[in-house]
């Protein structure tokens, strides 16, 4: 079983960046256990785990549990953020010093912006990016067209 996990890691360290599932056979007797360990180690199913990410992972051997749970940690950290929900984003402009996000209720300016949208939003160009997204993202947009995506 560990040889299969090592195979995933070795592929990533060799520069191969594919889904870990592409290296595994679902009919292999150890597949359920490998799947379980991918979920434990990387918090992902093999279909969603990049061998590149697995190859870059280094276990420090230190486990730091969050006493009140991750939800409480996120809530505490977010107290200092101005989070705005239920705003339709129409454009994102990146400048050398800031990011401007145009929304249905005005413009937000910040040092950084995390964009987490369904692939379909990118595909139909619902959000205008200035400058345009790097070519690798544009290729991904076409690749994802028509695929079923699920939230995790």
Secondary structure, 3 states (H helix, E strand, C coil): CHHHHHHHHHHHHCCCCCEHHHHCCCCCCCHHHHHHHHHHHHCCCCCCCEHHHHHHCCCCCCCCCCCCCHHHHHHHHHCCCCCCCCCCEEEEEECCCCEEEEECCEEEEECCCCCCCCHHHHHCCCCEEECCCCHHHHHHHHHHCCCCCCCC
